[in-house]
Amino acid sequence: QVQLVESGGGLVQAGGSLRLSCAASGIIFSINSMGWYRQAPGKQRELVARITSGGSTIYADSVKGRFTISRGNAKNTVNLQMNSLEPEDTAVYYCNVQVRMCPLAGCWGQGTQVTVSS
């Protein structure tokens, strides 16, 4: 059973930084990609950033130049460095992993709250 544990959320002032981390366990196949999504109140969940097993990355236009996704030093981990945070970044952030043992949409973490005050 795949489990994703996120950490690093919290409250920060606009212009500040936060670093999110996600560790996946129970993985017995090679991971295709890992990513971060977010969902603000009243809005749909949206892609923030994704990194493939080959190291290719994709970012939402709204976070380009401010957020950086990277694979962690430990196996099956991913980090999201968030700089120059804006109140519009306030949301619950979810880690997602795409691997054969997960549904087509991937497996999800429980989410971590990020709140940016103005």
C-alpha positions in Angstrom: 0.0 0.0 0.0 1.4 3.3 -1.1 1.6 6.0 1.6 2.6 9.6 1.1 3.6 11.8 4.0 3.9 15.6 3.5 5.6 18.1 5.8 6.6 21.7 5.8 3.4 23.6 5.5 2.6 26.6 7.7 1.9 30.3 8.0 4.2 32.8 6.3 4.1 36.4 5.4 4.0 37.5 1.8 7.4 37.5 0.3 8.6 34.7 2.5 9.6 31.1 1.8 8.5 27.6 2.7 9.8 24.2 1.8 7.5 21.2 1.4 8.7 17.7 1.5 7.0 14.4 0.6 8.1 10.9 1.3 6.5 7.9 -0.4 6.6 4.4 1.2 5.3 1.1 0.1 6.6 1.6 -3.5 7.7 -1.6 -5.2 7.8 -0.4 -8.8 9.8 2.5 -10.3 8.1 5.8 -9.9 7.2 7.6 -13.1 6.8 11.0 -11.6 6.1 12.9 -8.4 4.4 16.2 -8.1 2.6 18.8 -6.0 -0.9 20.0 -6.5 -2.9 22.6 -4.5 -6.5 23.4 -3.8 -7.7 26.7 -2.5 -11.2 27.1 -1.0 -13.8 27.1 -3.6 -11.4 26.2 -6.4 -10.4 23.0 -8.2 -7.2 21.2 -7.4 -4.5 22.3 -9.8 -1.0 21.2 -10.7 1.8 23.2 -9.1 4.9 21.3 -10.3 5.9 17.9 -11.4 9.2 16.0 -11.8 9.7 12.8 -13.8 12.1 10.0 -13.0 14.3 11.4 -15.7 14.4 14.8 -14.0 12.2 16.7 -16.4 10.0 19.3 -14.7 6.9 21.2 -15.4 5.4 24.2 -13.5 2.2 26.1 -13.4 2.6 29.5 -15.0 1.7 31.2 -11.7 4.7 29.7 -9.9 7.4 29.8 -12.5 10.5 31.5 -11.3 9.3 31.3 -7.7 8.9 27.6 -6.9 11.4 24.8 -7.5 10.7 21.1 -7.4 13.4 18.6 -6.8 14.0 15.0 -5.8 15.1 14.5 -2.3 18.3 12.8 -1.2 16.3 9.9 0.2 14.7 7.5 -2.2 11.1 8.3 -3.3 11.1 11.8 -1.8 10.3 15.1 -3.5 10.7 18.7 -2.3 9.0 21.9 -3.3 10.9 25.1 -2.5 8.5 28.0 -2.5 10.0 31.5 -2.6 8.4 35.0 -2.9 5.1 33.6 -1.6 2.0 35.5 -2.4 -1.4 35.4 -0.6 -2.8 33.7 -3.8 -0.6 30.8 -3.0 -2.7 30.0 0.1 -4.1 26.5 -0.3 -3.8 22.9 0.8 -0.9 21.4 -1.0 -1.0 17.7 -2.0 1.8 15.4 -2.9 1.1 13.0 -5.8 3.0 10.0 -7.1 2.4 8.2 -10.4 3.5 4.6 -10.2 2.1 1.3 -11.6 0.5 0.4 -8.3 -1.6 3.6 -8.1 -4.7 4.5 -10.0 -4.3 6.4 -13.2 -4.5 9.7 -11.5 -1.8 8.6 -9.0 -1.7 8.2 -5.3 -2.2 11.2 -3.0 -1.0 12.4 0.3 -3.3 13.9 3.0 -2.3 17.5 2.2 -0.6 20.2 4.1 -1.9 23.7 4.6 0.1 26.7 3.3 -1.2 30.1 4.4 0.4 33.3 3.1 -0.6 36.5 4.9 -0.5 39.9 3.3 
